Amino acid sequence: MEQNHTALSELFAQLGLPNQQQEIQQFIKLNSGLATETKIEDAQCWTSSQADFLKTALAEDGEWAELIDQLSTRLR
């Protein structure tokens, strides 16, 4: 898998979320505590289109999968 996207800020932009470092940290702080058994795409913080994007990207093991995994870890 070729990794073209290297920063969480790019993932946040793709999701239509504020993507400055401070805004990302705030998002993680507000939404942390995601249960281990909960899939990231099932977290309550996403719109349905954001959840669909996350689920599809992970299923395809696409270029975003590594960043989504990083975000998942930080939300736990």
Number of C-alpha atoms within 10 A of each C-alpha: 8 7 11 8 14 12 12 19 18 16 19 19 12 14 17 10 15 14 19 14 11 10 14 17 13 12 17 16 12 11 15 14 11 17 11 11 6 11 12 23 20 15 15 11 13 14 13 12 10 16 18 14 16 22 18 15 16 19 10 10 12 13 16 24 21 18 20 20 14 12 17 19 13 15 19 14
